[in-house]
Amino acid sequence: MQYPVIQKICVCGAGTMGSGIAQVTAQFGFDTLLYDVQVPILEKAKASIQQNLQKLVTKGRMKPEEKDVILMRLQFTNNIQDCKAPLIIEAIIERTELKINLFNQLAEINNEETILATNTSSLSVSKIAEGVKKPERVVGMHFFNPAPYMKLVEVVRGEQTSDEIMKTVIYVAGQLNKTAVTCKDAPGFIVNHVARPYYIESLRLIEDGLSDFLTIDALLESSGFRMGPFKLMDLIGNDINFAVSSSLFTELGEPPRLKPSLIQEEKVRLGELGIKTGKGYYSYDPPNLT
């Protein structure tokens, strides 16, 4: 198959995930535009990317001139009119109506061949596509945090996603040195559906007074998991993790075994989101505020 030539990628949303995706696309040769409505968020994203690349230089895994070239490929904007590219990846807040609204704004300033990829971790790709002009070009492209290091990308086919779009996005994922797995649109896709018990059962052990988070993390890591559930929730962000759990619970008909934890809900209420706020189940110094 002859794939469309994609040289530029626009990433919308400059939070932890969006900035990580932008770093990846720039590292692997794509001219990259990172968009966010909030200038301070863009500034933090730029500083974070520069810091991440400098760490690679310091460790001898990247030459200083390579870092400079990557940074030259990156542009930052808070003007949506600048968001023109053959592939746009949104990584904004997990609300269907906001994603639809963004895609419709992007559709107005791009041609009909532009691929609109959502990085949603739990929302229905099909429902997002239903509200967008030319829904066959809407596809799920779900990266995992931290995007520069996690190899997996779920490429999610919505009910109307075309074969050509699927093949192109899989091809681009390969160009980003990612392992693409494909799945049909379903609550949680593959990974988040499978992973819910890892988090929820661990939280339930604490709720029932049977253990504590330090012990659970230590036991699971000693049994072969690279990261215990509480460390992983802190890395992902308790707000994001709780939102995914809540979404799956609703979409799957509220099965008791997947009921979101009151402990995690309280963490979100208190703003103890994990690494990005400096405190979650563990404390972090300094916090990563990108």
Buried (B, 14 or more C-beta within 10 A) or exposed (E): EEEBEBEBBBBBBBBBBBBBBBBBBBBBEBBBBBBBEEEEBBBBBBEBBBEBBEEBBEEEEBEEEBBEEBBEBBBBBBEBEBBBBBBBBBBBEBEBEEBBBBBEBBBEEBEEEBBBBBBBBBBBBBBBBBBBEBBBBBBBBBBBBBBBEBEBBBBBBBBBBBEBBBBBBBBBBEEBEBEBBBBBBBBBBBBBBEBBEBBBBBBBBBEEEEEEBEEBBEEBBEEEBEEBBBBBBBBBBBBBBBBBBBBBBEBBEEEEEBEBBEBBBEBBEEEBBBBBBBBBBBEBEEBBBB
